[in-house]
């Protein structure tokens, strides 16, 4: 038996998803993207490193190993909770293999 879980009941109607590489998306757009990713990412391994809460914000720092030899990524999600539902989410995803290159971004500014 396959059980599909939907994040829909956990999201407010006005839910907004923010990512640096895209504009904010609505609840319907985000749920459609998640639905499309469920099959290809079904075997993804997630290792939670930190789960922190402060007031109405929750932060999750995780390392994810994508299936079939896909890249290993580090993800930081920040959720704002309103009325017991997720109202906003900010997400940053970085491939582990590219992390070292991103550590030198300030060197060009110092030249």
C-alpha positions, 0 to 999 in steps of 0.5 A: 500500500502506498500512502501519499501525504500532502503538505496542503493542510499545513499551509495557510491559504496565503502561503508564500514560498521564497527562494533566491533563484525565483520569485515568490510562489503561491500555495498552489504553485508550490504544491504543484512543484512538490507533487512533480518532485515526489516521484523523482525524489522518492528515495532521497535521504535526509539528514537533519542537522538542526531544527530550531524554533524562535517565536513564530519561526522554525529553521531546519538545516539538513543535508540531502542525498539525491537518489540515483547518484544525484548531487548531495545538497545542503538545505536551510528552510525557514518557516513562519508560522501563523495560526498554527499553519505555515504562512511563509517559507524561505529556502536556500539549497546549495550543492555540497560540491560547489560549496568551496567556490562559494566561500570566496565571494568576498575576495573580489570585493577586497581587490 
